[in-house]
């Protein structure tokens, strides 16, 4: 994802890149030594302001992310990634390679600027061969070289023939990694010697991260399709049972295969149609019964997919098909058909749907997160950066009042930035499933006293009242996370209540439930009944206040995740007298409080 200029986090691989003979400040990487065409060197791009370049990079990454979200073809993914890399950096040559299924080779998936006759053996390279491509994949690190001289010094066994024929000078190879596993590499090459600065390497690594995720998604989708095809073949060749229903006598008979599908004893069959219907899942019974009745009434074919309840309590899926047999008067006398167990296919489809839905949700959250980072983080950083610069240049000539005003802004924005970063850290841990919660005794009253004192300083025009019941027991959780929950709730109450408002905080025990109840009451606009659940969703902002009160839509989501991780619950409602009430319940600590 994008990060604010001047505050970008270096990619973890940058620290371990192969610097070769490049200047110390330049991340070193080497391109694949394939033989490119004979086109002459391109003129260097004119220098551009860094912020403009960063904006181009961010826009290109967003465009690529949008395009990749629609693609499930590995070849198309590689083409889109390579187009973006070569297009933005003005590289005339490049390639994308993936690791073969047996893990022994790197196979070129897409290529730019290299004529087919010059590719030769470089379309399939053994991973034990010492080349920039294989080193980047084996060691999962970026490899950059500014010229042929640097590359040949690092890899003397390659020789100079390929570079001489192609005119390749500078090159960069970026590994494609997914969940700790290197799956391939992305490379760009230039016909003139040049350094790749930190922004360009960051762009290539970000692009490689997007490409690796999309290639993995395409691989999984292809694997699911292949699995589904194999499953269909297996079902068609496996035991498909037959059944017959005597409509007039209301008796059924079926084959042993159907007994196996239903998990019943071989030889047993439902004694009547009504008993058979009772074996169908309650949610599907009306639909299946109606379909059979229509088939019997109109003499039409019957075909349905539905769930069944087995004697052991498990649920299976059946594909049923049948046809009505009529007598000379046109009356239905019997119905015959087949039944196949499609449980495995349905489970595969459900897994595929969950995966694709998770991918769509991830893309949505990524886009929203980029928006938050680019706006919410930039605002305090800009204020802090600008204020400190002014103070550094004009401290002695400034009046004390002006200095105090700037310092106040810096302190307030620093506090805002700290809180936002803390929430983003929790958000990241939740997304990755790494949020760990302690189970230590926490005295809520002491934490509340500390947080309230901090919020009074932050909101001097808001009154905070705390009411902690005597003998309040300790709660089970983690001190820092409980403080974070309180900061978010009290900060929201003060922000939406505004200057002159009153915020009440009540803490008491619920002995019957062995829980501690915390309530935060504000005098703001309140919570609409239709939003009591939505306000805890990530990035949700109420339309009524979004245009008048600043916010990122993260704080309440973080509160809910932290409260749930501690085994508690959180809710919101509109107060009859006006304002909102937020209620948090947390479990008591298991041990008896000492004193």
C-alpha positions in Angstrom: 0.0 0.0 0.0 1.1 3.6 -0.4 2.7 5.5 2.4 3.2 9.2 2.9 6.3 10.8 1.2 9.3 10.9 3.5 7.8 8.3 5.8 7.7 5.2 3.6 8.7 2.0 5.3 11.5 0.3 3.4 10.6 -3.1 2.1 12.1 -5.9 4.4 14.2 -7.2 1.5 16.0 -3.9 0.8 18.3 -4.3 3.8 19.6 -7.6 2.3 20.0 -6.7 -1.3 23.0 -7.6 -3.4 24.7 -4.2 -3.8 27.4 -5.5 -6.2 29.6 -2.6 -7.4 26.9 0.0 -7.2 27.2 3.1 -4.9 26.5 2.3 -1.2 23.2 4.2 -1.2 21.7 2.3 -4.2 19.8 -1.0 -3.6 21.6 -3.5 -5.8 19.8 -6.0 -8.1 20.6 -7.8 -11.4 18.5 -8.5 -14.4 18.2 -11.8 -16.2 21.0 -12.2 -18.8 18.7 -13.1 -21.7 19.7 -11.6 -25.0 17.5 -8.7 -26.0 17.0 -6.9 -29.3 19.3 -4.5 -30.9 17.3 -1.3 -30.5 19.5 1.6 -29.6 19.6 3.2 -26.1 16.7 5.3 -25.0 17.3 8.9 -24.0 17.0 9.4 -20.2 13.8 10.8 -18.9 13.9 14.4 -17.8 14.0 14.9 -14.0 10.6 15.2 -12.3 9.7 16.4 -8.8 9.7 13.5 -6.4 6.1 14.1 -5.2 4.9 14.0 -8.8 6.8 10.7 -9.3 5.4 9.3 -6.1 1.9 10.3 -7.2 2.4 8.6 -10.5 3.6 5.4 -8.7 0.7 5.4 -6.4 -1.8 5.9 -9.2 -0.2 3.2 -11.3 -0.3 0.7 -8.3 -4.0 1.5 -7.8 -4.7 1.0 -11.5 -2.8 -2.3 -11.5 -4.6 -3.4 -8.4 -8.0 -2.7 -10.0 -7.0 -4.5 -13.2 -5.6 -7.5 -11.4 -8.7 -7.9 -9.3 -10.5 -8.8 -12.5 -8.0 -11.2 -13.8 -7.7 -14.9 -13.1 -5.3 -15.8 -16.0 -1.6 -16.1 -15.0 -0.5 -14.9 -18.4 -2.7 -11.8 -18.2 -1.5 -11.0 -14.7 2.1 -11.2 -15.8 1.4 -9.0 -18.8 -0.3 -6.3 -16.7 2.5 -6.3 -14.1 5.2 -6.1 -16.7 3.4 -3.3 -18.6 3.2 -1.3 -15.4 6.8 -1.8 -14.5 8.3 -1.1 -17.9 5.8 1.7 -18.6 6.4 3.8 -15.5 10.2 3.3 -15.4 10.6 3.7 -19.1 12.4 0.3 -19.3 12.5 -1.2 -22.9 13.0 -4.7 -21.6 11.7 -6.9 -18.9 10.2 -10.3 -18.0 8.1 -12.1 -15.4 9.1 -15.7 -14.4 7.5 -18.2 -12.1 8.9 -21.2 -10.3 8.0 -24.5 -11.9 5.7 -27.0 -10.1 8.7 -29.2 -9.2 10.6 -26.2 -7.8 13.7 -26.9 -9.9 13.3 -24.2 -12.6 12.4 -20.6 -13.2 10.1 -20.4 -16.3 9.5 -17.1 -18.1 5.8 -16.3 -18.2 5.9 -13.0 -20.2 8.7 -11.0 -21.7 9.3 -7.5 -23.3 11.9 -6.3 -25.7 13.6 -9.7 -26.3 13.1 -11.3 -29.7 12.2 -15.0 -29.6 15.4 -16.1 -31.3 17.5 -14.4 -28.6 15.8 -16.0 -25.6 17.4 -19.3 -26.1 17.8 -21.3 -22.9 16.7 -18.4 -20.7 13.0 -19.2 -20.9 13.6 -22.1 -18.5 16.6 -21.6 -16.1 17.7 -24.1 -13.4 17.4 -22.5 -10.0 20.9 -23.8 -9.0 22.5 -21.8 -11.8 24.1 -18.6 -10.4 22.2 -15.8 -12.2 20.5 -12.6 -10.9 17.2 -14.3 -11.7 17.9 -17.4 -9.6 19.6 -15.6 -6.8 16.6 -13.2 -6.4 14.3 -16.3 -6.2 16.4 -18.5 -4.0 17.3 -15.8 -1.5 14.1 -13.8 -1.8 15.9 -10.5 -2.2 16.0 -7.7 -4.7 19.1 -7.6 -7.0 20.0 -4.4 -8.8 23.0 -3.5 -11.0 23.6 -0.1 -12.6 25.7 -1.4 -15.5 27.2 -4.4 -17.3 30.4 -3.9 -15.3 28.6 -4.3 -12.0 26.7 -7.4 -13.2 29.7 -9.1 -14.7 31.7 -8.5 -11.5 29.0 -10.2 -9.5 28.4 -13.0 -11.9 31.5 -13.7 -13.9 30.3 -17.0 -15.2 27.6 -15.3 -17.2 30.0 -13.8 -19.7 29.4 -10.6 -21.7 28.0 -12.0 -25.0 24.3 -11.7 -24.0 24.7 -8.1 -22.7 26.8 -7.1 -25.7 24.2 -8.4 -28.2 21.3 -6.8 -26.4 22.9 -3.6 -25.2 21.6 -4.2 -21.7 23.2 -2.0 -19.0 21.2 -1.3 -15.8 18.8 -4.0 -14.6 16.7 -5.0 -11.6 15.2 -8.3 -10.5 12.5 -8.3 -7.8 11.3 -11.6 -6.2 7.6 -12.5 -6.3 6.7 -13.7 -2.8 3.5 -14.8 -1.2 3.0 -15.7 2.4 6.7 -16.3 2.9 7.2 -18.4 -0.2 9.0 -17.1 -3.3 7.0 -18.0 -6.4 9.0 -16.2 -9.2 10.6 -12.9 -10.1 9.9 -9.6 -12.0 12.7 -7.9 -13.9 13.3 -4.7 -15.9 16.4 -3.8 -17.9 17.7 -0.6 -19.5 20.0 0.1 -22.4 21.9 2.8 -20.6 23.7 2.7 -17.3 21.7 4.2 -14.5 20.9 4.0 -10.8 17.5 2.9 -9.5 16.7 5.2 -6.6 14.8 4.1 -3.5 11.4 5.2 -4.8 11.8 3.2 -8.0 12.9 0.1 -6.1 9.9 0.6 -3.7 7.6 0.9 -6.7 8.9 -2.4 -8.2 8.7 -4.2 -4.9 5.1 -3.0 -4.3 4.2 -4.0 -7.9 5.8 -7.4 -7.3 3.8 -7.9 -4.1 0.6 -7.2 -6.0 1.6 -9.5 -8.9 2.5 -12.3 -6.6 -0.8 -12.2 -4.8 -2.7 -12.1 -8.1 -0.6 -15.0 -9.6 -1.3 -17.0 -6.5 -5.0 -16.2 -6.8 -5.0 -17.3 -10.4 -3.2 -20.5 -9.5 -5.6 -21.3 -6.8 -8.6 -20.6 -9.0 -7.1 -22.8 -11.7 -6.6 -25.5 -9.1 -10.2 -25.2 -8.0 -11.4 -25.4 -11.5 -9.3 -28.5 -12.1 -10.5 -30.0 -8.9 -14.1 -29.3 -9.9 -13.6 -31.0 -13.3 -12.0 -34.0 -11.7 -14.9 -34.1 -9.2 -17.5 -34.1 -11.9 -15.8 -36.9 -13.7 -15.5 -38.9 -10.5 -19.2 -38.4 -9.7 -20.3 -39.4 -13.2 -18.2 -42.6 -12.9 -19.1 -43.3 -9.3 -22.1 -44.9 -7.7 -25.2 -43.0 -8.9 -28.2 -44.7 -7.4 -31.7 -45.2 -8.9 -35.0 -45.0 -7.2 -38.7 -45.6 -8.0 -41.8 -44.2 -6.4 -45.2 -45.9 -6.8 -47.4 -42.9 -6.9 -50.7 -44.8 -6.6 -49.5 -47.0 -3.8 -47.3 -44.3 -2.2 -44.3 -46.7 -1.7 -40.6 -46.2 -2.6 -37.7 -48.4 -3.5 -34.1 -47.4 -4.1 -30.8 -49.0 -4.9 -27.9 -49.7 -2.4 -26.0 -46.7 -3.8 -28.7 -44.4 -2.6 -28.7 -46.1 0.8 -24.9 -45.3 1.0 -25.6 -41.7 0.0 -28.2 -41.3 2.8 -26.1 -43.3 5.3 -29.0 -45.8 5.9 -28.9 -49.6 6.1 -28.7 -51.3 2.8 -32.1 -52.7 1.8 -34.0 -50.1 3.8 -36.1 -47.5 1.8 -38.6 -44.9 3.0 -42.1 -46.6 3.4 -43.8 -43.6 2.0 -43.2 -40.3 0.2 -43.9 -38.4 3.4 -41.1 -40.3 5.2 -38.7 -39.6 2.3 -39.5 -35.9 2.5 -38.6 -36.0 6.2 -35.0 -37.0 5.2 -34.6 -33.7 3.3 -33.2 -30.6 5.1 -36.0 -28.5 6.5 -34.9 -25.4 4.6 -35.1 -27.4 1.3 -38.3 -29.5 1.9 -40.8 -27.0 0.6 -38.9 -26.4 -2.7 -38.2 -30.1 -3.4 -41.8 -31.2 -2.5 -43.3 -28.5 -4.7 -41.0 -29.5 -7.6 -42.0 -33.1 -7.3 -45.7 -32.2 -7.1 -45.4 -30.1 -10.2 -43.7 -32.9 -12.1 -46.4 -35.4 -11.1 -49.2 -33.0 -11.9 -47.9 -31.8 -15.3 -45.9 -34.8 -16.3 -42.7 -32.8 -16.5 -39.1 -33.8 -15.7 -37.9 -33.3 -12.2 -34.4 -32.1 -11.3 -33.2 -30.6 -8.1 -30.1 -30.1 -5.9 -30.8 -30.2 -2.2 -29.5 -31.1 1.2 -30.3 -34.3 3.2 -30.1 -35.1 6.9 -28.2 -38.4 7.6 -28.9 -40.6 10.7 -25.5 -39.6 12.1 -26.5 -35.9 12.1 -24.3 -34.9 9.1 -25.7 -33.0 6.1 -25.2 -34.1 2.6 -26.0 -32.7 -0.9 -27.9 -34.7 -3.5 -28.6 -34.1 -7.2 -31.9 -35.7 -7.9 -33.5 -36.2 -11.3 -36.6 -38.1 -12.3 -39.4 -38.6 -14.8 -43.1 -39.4 -14.4 -44.7 -42.5 -16.0 -48.3 -42.0 -17.1 -51.0 -44.6 -17.7 -53.3 -44.7 -20.7 -55.6 -42.1 -19.1 -52.7 -39.7 -18.6 -52.5 -40.2 -14.8 -49.2 -40.4 -13.0 -48.7 -44.0 -11.8 -45.0 -44.0 -10.9 -41.9 -41.9 -11.0 -38.3 -43.1 -11.6 -35.1 -41.3 -11.3 -31.5 -41.1 -10.1 -29.7 -39.6 -7.2 -26.0 -38.6 -7.0 -23.9 -37.5 -4.0 -22.7 -34.0 -4.8 -21.5 -33.1 -1.3 -17.9 -32.8 -2.3 -18.6 -30.5 -5.2 -20.9 -28.3 -3.1 -18.2 -28.0 -0.4 -15.6 -27.1 -3.1 -18.0 -24.4 -4.6 -18.6 -23.0 -1.1 -14.8 -22.9 -0.4 -14.3 -21.2 -3.8 -17.0 -18.6 -3.1 -15.6 -17.9 0.3 -12.1 -17.4 -1.1 -13.3 -15.1 -3.9 -15.5 -13.1 -1.5 -12.5 -12.8 0.8 -10.4 -11.6 -2.1 -13.1 -9.0 -3.0 -13.2 -7.9 0.7 -9.5 -7.7 0.8 -9.4 -5.5 -2.3 -12.1 -3.2 -0.8 -10.2 -2.9 2.5 -7.0 -2.3 0.7 -8.5 0.6 -1.3 -10.1 2.1 1.8 -6.9 1.7 3.7 -4.9 3.5 1.0 -7.4 6.4 1.3 -7.0 6.5 5.1 -3.3 6.4 5.0 -3.1 9.0 2.2 -5.4 11.4 4.1 -5.5 10.7 7.8 -1.8 10.1 8.2 -0.7 12.9 5.9 -2.7 15.6 7.8 -0.9 15.3 11.2 2.4 14.6 9.5 2.2 17.7 7.4 1.3 19.8 10.5 4.1 18.3 12.6 6.7 18.6 9.8 5.7 22.2 8.9 5.5 23.4 12.5 8.9 22.0 13.5 10.5 23.4 10.3 9.1 26.9 11.2 10.3 26.6 14.8 13.7 25.5 13.7 14.2 28.4 11.3 12.5 31.2 13.3 12.6 30.2 16.9 14.5 33.2 18.2 12.7 35.9 16.2 9.2 34.5 17.0 7.0 35.9 19.7 6.4 33.5 22.6 2.7 33.4 21.8 3.3 32.3 18.2 5.8 29.6 19.4 3.3 28.3 21.9 0.5 28.2 19.2 2.7 26.1 16.8 3.9 23.9 19.7 0.3 23.3 20.7 -0.5 22.3 17.1 2.5 19.9 17.0 1.6 18.3 20.3 -2.1 17.8 19.3 -1.3 16.4 15.9 1.4 14.1 17.4 -1.2 12.8 19.8 -3.6 12.3 16.9 -1.0 10.5 14.9 0.0 8.3 17.8 -3.7 7.2 18.3 -4.2 6.6 14.6 -1.0 4.5 14.4 -2.1 2.4 17.4 -5.4 1.7 15.8 -3.8 0.8 12.5 -1.5 -1.6 14.3 -4.5 -3.4 15.8 -6.2 -3.3 12.4 -3.2 -5.0 10.8 -3.0 -7.7 13.5 -6.7 -8.4 13.2 -6.4 -8.7 9.4 -3.4 -11.1 9.7 -5.0 -13.1 12.6 -2.1 -12.3 14.9 -3.9 -10.3 17.6 -2.9 -11.8 20.9 -4.6 -10.9 24.2 -3.1 -11.2 27.7 -5.2 -12.6 30.6 -3.8 -10.5 33.4 -5.9 -8.8 36.2 -6.5 -5.1 35.2 -7.9 -2.6 37.7 -10.4 -0.7 35.5 -10.7 2.2 37.9 -7.0 3.0 37.7 -6.9 2.8 33.9 -10.0 4.9 33.7 -8.5 7.6 36.0 -5.3 7.7 33.9 -7.2 7.9 30.6 -9.7 10.5 31.9 -6.9 12.8 33.0 -5.3 12.6 29.6 -8.6 13.3 27.8 -9.3 16.3 30.0 -6.0 17.8 28.8 -6.9 17.0 25.2 -10.5 18.3 25.5 -10.3 21.2 28.0 -13.8 22.5 27.1 -15.5 19.2 27.8 -16.4 17.9 31.2 -15.6 14.3 32.1 -17.4 12.7 35.1 -16.4 9.3 36.3 -18.4 7.1 38.6 -16.7 3.9 39.7 -18.6 1.6 42.0 -16.8 0.8 45.3 -15.1 -2.6 45.3 -15.1 -2.9 41.5 -13.3 -6.2 40.8 -10.4 -6.5 38.3 -11.1 -7.6 34.8 -9.2 -10.1 32.6 -7.4 -8.5 29.7 -4.5 -6.4 28.7 -3.8 -3.0 30.3 -2.7 -1.2 27.1 -5.6 -2.5 25.0 -8.2 -1.5 27.7 -6.6 2.0 27.7 -6.9 2.1 23.9 -10.6 1.2 24.1 -11.2 3.9 26.7 -9.3 6.5 24.7 -11.3 5.8 21.6 -14.7 5.8 23.4 -14.0 9.0 25.5 -12.4 10.8 22.5 -15.5 10.0 20.4 -17.8 11.2 23.1 -15.9 14.5 23.4 -15.6 15.0 19.7 -19.3 14.4 18.9 -20.5 16.2 22.0 -18.5 19.3 21.3 -17.3 22.1 23.5 -19.4 22.6 26.6 -20.7 19.1 26.6 -20.5 16.6 29.5 -19.2 13.0 29.2 -20.2 10.5 31.9 -18.3 7.3 32.5 -19.9 4.6 34.7 -18.2 1.4 35.9 -19.9 -1.3 38.0 -20.1 -5.0 38.5 -22.8 -7.4 37.2 -22.5 -10.1 39.8 -24.9 -12.5 38.1 -22.9 -12.5 34.9 -19.5 -12.2 36.6 -18.7 -9.3 34.4 -17.8 -5.6 34.7 -20.0 -3.1 32.9 -18.6 0.1 31.5 -20.9 2.8 30.1 -19.9 6.0 28.3 -22.7 8.6 27.9 -22.3 11.6 25.7 -24.4 14.6 24.6 -23.8 14.3 20.9 -26.3 13.7 18.0 -26.8 10.1 19.2 -26.9 6.9 17.2 -29.7 6.1 14.7 -31.4 2.7 15.4 -30.4 1.6 11.8 -26.7 2.2 12.6 -26.2 0.5 15.9 -24.3 -2.3 14.2 -22.9 -0.5 11.2 -21.0 2.0 13.3 -18.7 -0.8 14.5 -17.8 -1.7 10.9 -14.4 -0.8 9.5 -14.3 2.6 7.8 -18.0 3.3 8.4 -19.0 7.0 8.9 -22.5 8.0 9.6 -23.8 10.2 6.8 -25.3 12.6 9.3 -21.9 13.6 10.8 -19.3 12.5 8.2 -19.3 16.0 6.6 -19.0 17.9 9.9 -16.8 15.8 12.2 -13.4 14.4 11.1 -12.6 10.8 11.5 -11.2 7.7 9.8 -13.9 5.1 10.7 -11.4 2.9 12.5 -11.7 3.6 16.2 -15.0 1.8 17.0 -14.0 -1.2 14.8 -10.8 -1.5 16.8 -12.8 -1.2 20.1 -15.1 -4.1 19.0 -12.2 -6.3 17.9 -10.3 -5.7 21.2 -13.4 -6.2 23.4 -14.2 -9.5 21.6 -10.6 -10.7 21.9 -11.0 -10.2 25.7 -14.2 -12.2 25.7 -16.5 -9.2 26.1 -19.1 -7.4 24.2 -19.8 -3.8 23.0 -23.0 -2.1 22.0 -24.4 1.4 21.2 -27.8 3.0 21.4 -29.5 6.4 21.4 -30.3 7.8 24.8 -33.9 9.0 25.4 -32.7 12.3 26.7 -30.3 12.8 23.8 -26.8 11.7 23.0 -25.4 8.1 22.7 -24.7 5.4 25.2 -21.8 2.9 24.6 -21.8 -0.1 26.8 -18.8 -2.5 27.2 -18.9 -5.7 29.2 -15.7 -7.5 30.2 -15.2 -10.7 32.1 -14.0 -10.6 35.7 -10.5 -11.9 36.4 -10.8 -15.5 37.5 -8.8 -15.0 40.8 -10.4 -13.4 43.9 -9.2 -9.8 44.1 -6.8 -9.3 47.0 -8.3 -6.5 48.9 
